[in-house]
């Protein structure tokens, strides 16, 4: 590394003078322009927000911005092409929620804790998922894309004509991500709808079920993922619920990181380790998935290599498979955007993985393979591109970016279910209050009210608000602001939400 050139005090002074002059010039030019509101200036200067031409001038926030610097050898790949696009909340709405977070709350009765899937998704309404417009080979690629853009624009307009933004949940506004969903559904022989066992109703779209079963005439598997985070009784209850309500789907219970779970057909007295060796995983569920696929495929595809791999995993053998696993990411994946589907083409079974962000699609693929082959993260929307993996020479997995379907789910419940990135929540206190109304959060966190005077023993216990919970948690954990050394309630609120999303009660001291 070359040595830095000396920088004298005179040169430093000249540099500061140039900066001040440039700043004065910028302020003068801004004052000479027509008046613009602060919000307008922010929208024009930031790429993270955009306005649509909908009736209510909908503003969309783009989360998980990724750096786009490319080197001379980099391919033309945009990491922000499939990032999450949600409706942006106004400052007035955020301020109103923040004010309500300081008001005392009451615990809700048990009958108000239930959420009906029919009420939040409204099957048969404008909230149904958008479907790819009809196309044929006489149309060019540009004509097909223009047709899709026009259809998707009308689809959003119809939703916002029927429902106000406050009624709607966060849902995907990025057409590119919807195109990836259409692409995966059309090229797959079997579709895996992956849900988090803690919130399966929120992640199961009846419109997707009807589209795959009735329109595409394909098989749909519902994967109840992360079963290590729920008691067995809850897993059995959800499995019975979905089998009763949606009889045409097959239920697969899965986890890529089992704790004390037992492998299928394994010795019940033998505990399962989270990792057998560095970089390799032993998942629970691959055998169920294989058996379900064998029932559908029968003799049309040779699944013997997959069977050998699963049996080797169950027996705990180090040498799991002999074939070379190939991975295709982003632009390297075969372009199947405008191709008709041929079932079991070339003797290959194609399994598509779809679902909401942060339900564990990438972790499921790693668990099926037995080692890390795709990147996985706790951050919603981590997968930025379409990717395919050959599990065996005759079995291909297709992973797609996480996608949130339109619904009437409470936005705070979406935050607590991990759909929305917690780091980008503008006002986290309402979500803490939503949680505190449904579980004994104060006793779980073992905190005391910040207004309690230890010397006054006869005083009545003050009522709790979401703000008080965050303030008390910041006091207990020592979260302080840098300058004023006050309790950092924003950091405390984020920390509580992360504990809730991760299901980490051990971190509560």
Beta strands, then each sheet from edge to edge (+ up, - down):
strand 1: 49-51
strand 2: 59-62
strand 3: 85-87
strand 4: 190-196
strand 5: 219-225
strand 6: 250-253
strand 7: 275-277
strand 8: 280-281
strand 9: 327-329
strand 10: 349-355
strand 11: 387-392
strand 12: 395-399
sheet 1: 1+ 2- 3+
sheet 2: 6+ 5+ 4+ 10+ 12+ 11- 9+
sheet 3: 7+ 8-
end
